[in-house]
Amino acid sequence: MSSILFKKLAHARDLPLPEYESKSAAGMDIRAALNESLTLKPGERMLIPTGLQMSIPVGFEAQIRPRSGLAIRNGITMLNAPGTIDADYRGEVKVIAVNHGKENFIVNHGDRIAQMVIAPVTQFSVEEVEELDSTERGEGGFGSTGID
């Protein structure tokens, strides 16, 4: 099994590293690292620090995703889900949370705020061409294949 290396910043020293909450979980829960609680008002978005820096092996990315319980109970989700952390990024991991709920949501130090999935990345070379191959679908998009 490959390893993801984490460095804790001062405001996260007392927090556990991200971890899988069940044996077959796809995502590791990550926590808010705060000096004081934050209030996320309905319709508001906020950058929430995790107090972590990380080193991901080349050929992989970390995807930041919402936690389903926060989404269904409180309307809290990640605005750019899934957010991507590239293998060469070494800054603090922060998540962009948004409150789609109807009530204020309080984020406390140590709250599990998002989940992180490590996924393979494939890079391709880029070429410009005059024509593309044709397909049965062609230029049909935005529901062109039906709603059933």
C-alpha positions, 0 to 999 in steps of 0.5 A: 500500500502506498503512503500519503505523507502529512505535515501538521501545522501548529493549529492542527497539532492536537488533531488526528491525521485523516483516516478511513472511518470503516474498513472499505471506506473510499474516503478519509475524513478530514477535520477543520483546524480552527483557532475559533469556531466559524459560523457558515450562514445560509447561502454563504461559502467559506474556506476552511483550513485543515492544518495539513500539508501533504505529499501525494505520489506523482500519478495521483490526486486528492479529491475533496468531497462532501460528507453525506451526513452533513449534506443531508442533515445540514445542506453543507457541501463542498462548492467545487466538489470534487476539489482537486489537490495536485501531487505537486501542491505543498500548501495547507489543504483548505476546503471550500464549504457552502451552506445550502441549508436554511440555518446557520452552521457552526464549524468547530475545531476538530469537526469532520468537515469533508472527505478526501479520496485519493485517485489515479490521474492520467495525463495526455498529450494535446494535439490540434486537428482539423476534423474529429471522428464522427459518432452516432451522438454527434453534437447532441448534449445537455439531455439529448440522450433522453431523461429515462 
